[in-house]
Amino acid sequence: MEKAFRACGVSFNVWHKVDENGHATEKYEWTSMMGGEKKKVLENLPQFFKNFLPISTVDTVTKIWKVINQINASQKTNISPIST
């Protein structure tokens, strides 16, 4: 997944959270993204879903992702989202 984010032109990392003793835990932390980076991911990540999602879920996740992207875009331009 990290490779897919980078392929979208975004710096993204995931790592194990460290406890007070400096030992890795089972919890994860990740790089936060700002507005322009979020936009790149919303627009470009679906083309990489097949690289890290179960193939049986790719089409459904892609459809949902595109609807979310449309809603996000419509909120910024104050227009109704395009129906699918």
QUIPETA-V167493 format. One record per backbone hydrogen bond with DSSP energy under -1.0 kcal/mol. CO is the residue of the C=O (numbers start at 1). NH is the residue of the N-H. If there is no record, write none. Layout:
co: [CO	CO]
nh: [NH	NH]
//
This chain:
co: [1	2	3	5	6	13	15	17	19	23	27	29	34	35	36	37	38	39	40	41	44	45	46	48	49	49	54	57	58	59	60	61	62	63	64	65	66	67	68	69	70	71	72	73	74	74]
nh: [5	6	7	10	9	31	29	25	22	19	17	15	38	39	40	41	42	43	44	45	47	48	49	51	52	53	57	61	62	63	64	65	66	67	68	69	70	71	72	73	74	75	76	77	78	79]
//
